[in-house]
């Protein structure tokens, strides 16, 4: 995932559209790249075990 984050940072600093010698290159908008990053992170989160909930047993020491 860090590769996608670094790509977004690089693309944010670079121009969105470049034309040179009759060739034109256009990349996805920054909003689309951020949306793709959020989607991929949400897909990774759904595959993780436990769904972010941790169950522990509470032991109150000192109670009678």
Backbone atoms as SQL, in Angstrom:
CREATE TABLE atoms (id INTEGER PRIMARY KEY, chain TEXT, resi INTEGER, resn TEXT, atom TEXT, x REAL, y REAL, z REAL);
INSERT INTO atoms VALUES
  (1, 'A', 1, 'UNK', 'N', 0.801, -1.194, 0.000),
  (2, 'A', 1, 'UNK', 'CA', 0.000, 0.000, 0.000),
  (3, 'A', 1, 'UNK', 'C', 0.847, 1.262, 0.000),
  (4, 'A', 2, 'UNK', 'N', 2.022, 1.197, 0.574),
  (5, 'A', 2, 'UNK', 'CA', 2.843, 2.395, 0.626),
  (6, 'A', 2, 'UNK', 'C', 3.246, 2.841, -0.779),
  (7, 'A', 3, 'UNK', 'N', 3.320, 1.891, -1.708),
  (8, 'A', 3, 'UNK', 'CA', 3.659, 2.239, -3.083),
  (9, 'A', 3, 'UNK', 'C', 2.565, 3.116, -3.691),
  (10, 'A', 4, 'UNK', 'N', 1.317, 2.786, -3.414),
  (11, 'A', 4, 'UNK', 'CA', 0.207, 3.587, -3.926),
  (12, 'A', 4, 'UNK', 'C', 0.216, 4.971, -3.287),
  (13, 'A', 5, 'UNK', 'N', 0.525, 5.054, -2.003),
  (14, 'A', 5, 'UNK', 'CA', 0.599, 6.354, -1.336),
  (15, 'A', 5, 'UNK', 'C', 1.697, 7.216, -1.932),
  (16, 'A', 6, 'UNK', 'N', 2.852, 6.623, -2.203),
  (17, 'A', 6, 'UNK', 'CA', 3.940, 7.399, -2.803),
  (18, 'A', 6, 'UNK', 'C', 3.592, 7.813, -4.226),
  (19, 'A', 7, 'UNK', 'N', 2.860, 6.964, -4.949),
  (20, 'A', 7, 'UNK', 'CA', 2.421, 7.335, -6.299),
  (21, 'A', 7, 'UNK', 'C', 1.463, 8.522, -6.258),
  (22, 'A', 8, 'UNK', 'N', 0.563, 8.536, -5.294),
  (23, 'A', 8, 'UNK', 'CA', -0.384, 9.645, -5.169),
  (24, 'A', 8, 'UNK', 'C', 0.365, 10.938, -4.861),
  (25, 'A', 9, 'UNK', 'N', 1.350, 10.865, -3.958),
  (26, 'A', 9, 'UNK', 'CA', 2.138, 12.055, -3.629),
  (27, 'A', 9, 'UNK', 'C', 2.914, 12.559, -4.843),
  (28, 'A', 10, 'UNK', 'N', 3.497, 11.641, -5.612),
  (29, 'A', 10, 'UNK', 'CA', 4.247, 12.023, -6.804),
  (30, 'A', 10, 'UNK', 'C', 3.328, 12.641, -7.852),
  (31, 'A', 11, 'UNK', 'N', 2.171, 12.037, -8.057),
  (32, 'A', 11, 'UNK', 'CA', 1.221, 12.537, -9.055),
  (33, 'A', 11, 'UNK', 'C', 0.633, 13.878, -8.655),
  (34, 'A', 12, 'UNK', 'N', 0.508, 14.122, -7.353),
  (35, 'A', 12, 'UNK', 'CA', -0.015, 15.412, -6.895),
  (36, 'A', 12, 'UNK', 'C', 0.969, 16.533, -7.220),
  (37, 'A', 13, 'UNK', 'N', 2.258, 16.220, -7.206),
  (38, 'A', 13, 'UNK', 'CA', 3.271, 17.233, -7.504),
  (39, 'A', 13, 'UNK', 'C', 3.478, 17.409, -9.010),
  (40, 'A', 14, 'UNK', 'N', 3.116, 16.416, -9.804),
  (41, 'A', 14, 'UNK', 'CA', 3.326, 16.460, -11.252),
  (42, 'A', 14, 'UNK', 'C', 2.095, 17.050, -11.954),
  (43, 'A', 15, 'UNK', 'N', 2.261, 17.486, -13.203),
  (44, 'A', 15, 'UNK', 'CA', 1.104, 18.004, -13.955),
  (45, 'A', 15, 'UNK', 'C', 0.135, 16.866, -14.311),
  (46, 'A', 16, 'UNK', 'N', -1.149, 17.202, -14.437),
  (47, 'A', 16, 'UNK', 'CA', -2.163, 16.195, -14.730),
  (48, 'A', 16, 'UNK', 'C', -2.151, 15.785, -16.200),
  (49, 'A', 17, 'UNK', 'N', -1.762, 16.714, -17.084),
  (50, 'A', 17, 'UNK', 'CA', -1.778, 16.429, -18.517),
  (51, 'A', 17, 'UNK', 'C', -0.531, 17.030, -19.155),
  (52, 'A', 18, 'UNK', 'N', 0.111, 16.245, -20.026),
  (53, 'A', 18, 'UNK', 'CA', 1.328, 16.699, -20.698),
  (54, 'A', 18, 'UNK', 'C', 1.197, 16.416, -22.191),
  (55, 'A', 19, 'UNK', 'N', 1.563, 17.397, -23.009),
  (56, 'A', 19, 'UNK', 'CA', 1.570, 17.223, -24.454),
  (57, 'A', 19, 'UNK', 'C', 2.960, 17.592, -24.962),
  (58, 'A', 20, 'UNK', 'N', 3.525, 16.662, -25.744),
  (59, 'A', 20, 'UNK', 'CA', 4.861, 16.904, -26.276),
  (60, 'A', 20, 'UNK', 'C', 4.986, 16.223, -27.627),
  (61, 'A', 21, 'UNK', 'N', 5.387, 16.967, -28.647),
  (62, 'A', 21, 'UNK', 'CA', 5.591, 16.442, -30.000),
  (63, 'A', 21, 'UNK', 'C', 4.385, 15.662, -30.530),
  (64, 'A', 22, 'UNK', 'N', 3.204, 16.159, -30.277),
  (65, 'A', 22, 'UNK', 'CA', 1.997, 15.524, -30.786),
  (66, 'A', 22, 'UNK', 'C', 1.490, 14.374, -29.932),
  (67, 'A', 23, 'UNK', 'N', 2.223, 13.980, -28.914),
  (68, 'A', 23, 'UNK', 'CA', 1.784, 12.921, -28.005),
  (69, 'A', 23, 'UNK', 'C', 1.199, 13.559, -26.754),
  (70, 'A', 24, 'UNK', 'N', 0.105, 13.002, -26.305),
  (71, 'A', 24, 'UNK', 'CA', -0.551, 13.542, -25.133),
  (72, 'A', 24, 'UNK', 'C', -0.706, 12.439, -24.087),
  (73, 'A', 25, 'UNK', 'N', -0.382, 12.769, -22.851),
  (74, 'A', 25, 'UNK', 'CA', -0.503, 11.826, -21.743),
  (75, 'A', 25, 'UNK', 'C', -1.316, 12.490, -20.643),
  (76, 'A', 26, 'UNK', 'N', -2.320, 11.782, -20.162),
  (77, 'A', 26, 'UNK', 'CA', -3.160, 12.308, -19.091),
  (78, 'A', 26, 'UNK', 'C', -3.330, 11.215, -18.042),
  (79, 'A', 27, 'UNK', 'N', -3.169, 11.576, -16.785),
  (80, 'A', 27, 'UNK', 'CA', -3.337, 10.592, -15.717),
  (81, 'A', 27, 'UNK', 'C', -4.675, 10.803, -15.020),
  (82, 'A', 28, 'UNK', 'N', -5.058, 9.825, -14.219),
  (83, 'A', 28, 'UNK', 'CA', -6.312, 9.929, -13.472),
  (84, 'A', 28, 'UNK', 'C', -6.245, 11.127, -12.543),
  (85, 'A', 29, 'UNK', 'N', -7.409, 11.697, -12.270),
  (86, 'A', 29, 'UNK', 'CA', -7.444, 12.862, -11.383),
  (87, 'A', 29, 'UNK', 'C', -7.039, 12.453, -9.970),
  (88, 'A', 30, 'UNK', 'N', -6.620, 13.411, -9.202),
  (89, 'A', 30, 'UNK', 'CA', -6.187, 13.153, -7.841),
  (90, 'A', 30, 'UNK', 'C', -7.340, 12.591, -7.004),
  (91, 'A', 31, 'UNK', 'N', -8.538, 13.077, -7.230),
  (92, 'A', 31, 'UNK', 'CA', -9.708, 12.573, -6.496),
  (93, 'A', 31, 'UNK', 'C', -9.953, 11.097, -6.797),
  (94, 'A', 32, 'UNK', 'N', -9.781, 10.702, -8.063),
  (95, 'A', 32, 'UNK', 'CA', -9.951, 9.293, -8.432),
  (96, 'A', 32, 'UNK', 'C', -8.877, 8.423, -7.798),
  (97, 'A', 33, 'UNK', 'N', -7.659, 8.926, -7.709),
  (98, 'A', 33, 'UNK', 'CA', -6.573, 8.166, -7.101),
  (99, 'A', 33, 'UNK', 'C', -6.801, 7.984, -5.603),
  (100, 'A', 34, 'UNK', 'N', -7.286, 9.027, -4.940),
  (101, 'A', 34, 'UNK', 'CA', -7.576, 8.929, -3.510),
  (102, 'A', 34, 'UNK', 'C', -8.737, 7.968, -3.279),
  (103, 'A', 35, 'UNK', 'N', -9.746, 8.011, -4.136),
  (104, 'A', 35, 'UNK', 'CA', -10.873, 7.087, -4.014),
  (105, 'A', 35, 'UNK', 'C', -10.414, 5.646, -4.213),
  (106, 'A', 36, 'UNK', 'N', -9.516, 5.419, -5.139),
  (107, 'A', 36, 'UNK', 'CA', -8.985, 4.075, -5.358),
  (108, 'A', 36, 'UNK', 'C', -8.192, 3.603, -4.149),
  (109, 'A', 37, 'UNK', 'N', -7.426, 4.502, -3.543),
  (110, 'A', 37, 'UNK', 'CA', -6.658, 4.158, -2.348),
  (111, 'A', 37, 'UNK', 'C', -7.593, 3.784, -1.203),
  (112, 'A', 38, 'UNK', 'N', -8.652, 4.548, -1.005),
  (113, 'A', 38, 'UNK', 'CA', -9.629, 4.238, 0.051),
  (114, 'A', 38, 'UNK', 'C', -10.297, 2.895, -0.209),
  (115, 'A', 39, 'UNK', 'N', -10.641, 2.628, -1.461),
  (116, 'A', 39, 'UNK', 'CA', -11.282, 1.367, -1.810),
  (117, 'A', 39, 'UNK', 'C', -10.355, 0.188, -1.517),
  (118, 'A', 40, 'UNK', 'N', -9.101, 0.303, -1.916),
  (119, 'A', 40, 'UNK', 'CA', -8.159, -0.793, -1.680),
  (120, 'A', 40, 'UNK', 'C', -7.920, -1.014, -0.189),
  (121, 'A', 41, 'UNK', 'N', -7.853, 0.062, 0.587),
  (122, 'A', 41, 'UNK', 'CA', -7.681, -0.081, 2.032),
  (123, 'A', 41, 'UNK', 'C', -8.908, -0.721, 2.666),
  (124, 'A', 42, 'UNK', 'N', -10.098, -0.377, 2.197),
  (125, 'A', 42, 'UNK', 'CA', -11.307, -0.988, 2.753),
  (126, 'A', 42, 'UNK', 'C', -11.382, -2.469, 2.397),
  (127, 'A', 43, 'UNK', 'N', -10.935, -2.831, 1.201),
  (128, 'A', 43, 'UNK', 'CA', -10.913, -4.241, 0.821),
  (129, 'A', 43, 'UNK', 'C', -9.923, -5.011, 1.682),
  (130, 'A', 44, 'UNK', 'N', -8.787, -4.418, 1.977),
  (131, 'A', 44, 'UNK', 'CA', -7.789, -5.067, 2.824),
  (132, 'A', 44, 'UNK', 'C', -8.317, -5.204, 4.251),
  (133, 'A', 45, 'UNK', 'N', -9.053, -4.214, 4.735),
  (134, 'A', 45, 'UNK', 'CA', -9.584, -4.256, 6.090),
  (135, 'A', 45, 'UNK', 'C', -10.647, -5.338, 6.245),
  (136, 'A', 46, 'UNK', 'N', -11.445, -5.573, 5.202),
  (137, 'A', 46, 'UNK', 'CA', -12.478, -6.602, 5.305),
  (138, 'A', 46, 'UNK', 'C', -11.883, -8.000, 5.304),
  (139, 'A', 47, 'UNK', 'N', -10.685, -8.152, 4.762),
  (140, 'A', 47, 'UNK', 'CA', -10.042, -9.462, 4.736),
  (141, 'A', 47, 'UNK', 'C', -9.314, -9.785, 6.035),
  (142, 'A', 48, 'UNK', 'N', -9.089, -8.772, 6.868),
  (143, 'A', 48, 'UNK', 'CA', -8.352, -9.003, 8.103),
  (144, 'A', 48, 'UNK', 'C', -9.225, -9.775, 9.099),
  (145, 'A', 49, 'UNK', 'N', -8.570, -10.549, 9.925),
  (146, 'A', 49, 'UNK', 'CA', -9.258, -11.381, 10.897),
  (147, 'A', 49, 'UNK', 'C', -9.671, -10.542, 12.100),
  (148, 'A', 50, 'UNK', 'N', -10.866, -10.763, 12.603),
  (149, 'A', 50, 'UNK', 'CA', -11.312, -10.114, 13.825),
  (150, 'A', 50, 'UNK', 'C', -12.117, -8.852, 13.615),
  (151, 'A', 51, 'UNK', 'N', -12.093, -8.277, 12.460),
  (152, 'A', 51, 'UNK', 'CA', -12.866, -7.074, 12.139),
  (153, 'A', 51, 'UNK', 'C', -12.592, -5.920, 13.101),
  (154, 'A', 52, 'UNK', 'N', -11.402, -5.879, 13.669),
  (155, 'A', 52, 'UNK', 'CA', -11.018, -4.761, 14.515),
  (156, 'A', 52, 'UNK', 'C', -11.564, -4.813, 15.922),
  (157, 'A', 53, 'UNK', 'N', -12.147, -5.933, 16.320),
  (158, 'A', 53, 'UNK', 'CA', -12.692, -6.068, 17.672),
  (159, 'A', 53, 'UNK', 'C', -11.841, -7.067, 18.437),
  (160, 'A', 54, 'UNK', 'N', -11.476, -6.696, 19.647),
  (161, 'A', 54, 'UNK', 'CA', -10.677, -7.586, 20.480),
  (162, 'A', 54, 'UNK', 'C', -11.434, -7.858, 21.770),
  (163, 'A', 55, 'UNK', 'N', -11.658, -9.139, 22.077),
  (164, 'A', 55, 'UNK', 'CA', -12.349, -9.524, 23.287),
  (165, 'A', 55, 'UNK', 'C', -11.330, -9.954, 24.332),
  (166, 'A', 56, 'UNK', 'N', -11.456, -9.415, 25.523),
  (167, 'A', 56, 'UNK', 'CA', -10.595, -9.815, 26.633),
  (168, 'A', 56, 'UNK', 'C', -11.460, -10.058, 27.853),
  (169, 'A', 57, 'UNK', 'N', -10.944, -10.842, 28.763),
  (170, 'A', 57, 'UNK', 'CA', -11.660, -11.127, 29.994),
  (171, 'A', 57, 'UNK', 'C', -11.175, -10.159, 31.063),
  (172, 'A', 58, 'UNK', 'N', -12.102, -9.475, 31.696),
  (173, 'A', 58, 'UNK', 'CA', -11.772, -8.514, 32.725),
  (174, 'A', 58, 'UNK', 'C', -11.704, -9.229, 34.058),
  (175, 'A', 59, 'UNK', 'N', -10.607, -9.072, 34.752),
  (176, 'A', 59, 'UNK', 'CA', -10.427, -9.686, 36.069),
  (177, 'A', 59, 'UNK', 'C', -10.227, -8.577, 37.082),
  (178, 'A', 60, 'UNK', 'N', -11.233, -8.340, 37.906),
  (179, 'A', 60, 'UNK', 'CA', -11.173, -7.278, 38.899),
  (180, 'A', 60, 'UNK', 'C', -10.496, -7.834, 40.151),
  (181, 'A', 61, 'UNK', 'N', -9.236, -7.606, 40.295),
  (182, 'A', 61, 'UNK', 'CA', -8.553, -8.087, 41.493),
  (183, 'A', 61, 'UNK', 'C', -8.921, -7.212, 42.686),
  (184, 'A', 62, 'UNK', 'N', -9.036, -7.832, 43.840),
  (185, 'A', 62, 'UNK', 'CA', -9.365, -7.084, 45.045),
  (186, 'A', 62, 'UNK', 'C', -10.842, -7.103, 45.350),
  (187, 'A', 63, 'UNK', 'N', -11.658, -7.676, 44.481),
  (188, 'A', 63, 'UNK', 'CA', -13.083, -7.745, 44.779),
  (189, 'A', 63, 'UNK', 'C', -13.350, -8.979, 45.650),
  (190, 'A', 64, 'UNK', 'N', -14.408, -8.907, 46.426),
  (191, 'A', 64, 'UNK', 'CA', -14.713, -9.995, 47.353),
  (192, 'A', 64, 'UNK', 'C', -15.628, -10.989, 46.719);
